[in-house]
């Protein structure tokens, strides 16, 4: 189902836990990470599609979540030709999405990546709200930034993680080692639900080791 401009209606889901961290899923057999999302079927409202995709992709039911907010309008991204089936080129242009911000009101062991026979993710973890967009497929990054920015106004104003992200990064970097940074928010002794993973992105440690000398050097220069 395409609109007149060639965009398929779609929903995106940002799922918060009680610590205001977001569900971050690794695409099956891929190195990219993303939020749950999926198309709106003919006859469905965006909200109905959101609940269907929520169950199909992460195994949650409506009673497991509460709706915090949604984007006011469609957010669009175009899909490069190389990702479009040859017979759809010239008709299909990309996705237009309504994004929902949800709060998990149940225990996270209700999450199940294998709720259907066609899973979208093969691992997941909780991540700070401002997820690293460099692990998202490139053509979706702009929409992710717009959705996260618009919906961030609904986060608690006293959320320490948001203040850290806005202004305290260099101070924390000066106090923590790379390994501490990677594992600060990892839960201890938690039994993982089916298909779950709290392992860090294998590339994250490499990136931290790569930027660490530059960050600490910058900190020394500021103190002179």
C-alpha positions, 0 to 999 in steps of 0.5 A: 500500500503506497501513497501517491508519492510512493511512500509506504505507511509505517510505524516505528516504536521507541520502547522505554523501560523504567530507567528511561532506557530504550529497547535496541534490537540487532537485525537478524543476521546483520550487524545493524541495530534499530528500533521495532518498526513495520508497515501499516496494513490496509484498513489498520490505524497507526495505533493498531499497526503499532500493537501488531508490530510490537507483538510480532517483533518483540512479543509484547501485548497491549497490556505490557505497555502504555503509550506516552506519546507519538509524533505529530506527523509522518516522518519520511525516508527514501530507500536507495535503489539498491535496496528496492526490488527491481520490479518495484523501482519507479513506484516505491520510494520509501517509508513514511512513519508515525513514531510511538514512544511507549513505556514498558509497564511489565517485566522485561522477561515478557520480551520475546524475539521469537514470538512468530516464525519470522523474527526480525531481531536475533539480540537486544539490549537496553540502551541510553535514550540517545542511541548511536546512529552510526550502527543504524542503516544509513538511510534511516538515520535522519528519521531516527534523529527526528523521532528521538528529538521530537519525543524526547520532550516527554522524558522526565526533566530530572532524568540524569542520563539526559543531563549527562548526554547534554553536558557531562560527557567529558567529565565522565570520560575523564573519570572512567576507563573505556571498559567501565564506559562499556559496561556501566549500565549492564544489569548484574545477575539478570536472567535473560528472556528468550532471544535476549542479549545484553552483550555490547556491540562488538564494534563499540569497544573498538570505537572507544579504544580508538577515540579514547586517546583523543578525548583524554588529550582534549581534556588535558588541553582544556586544563592548561 
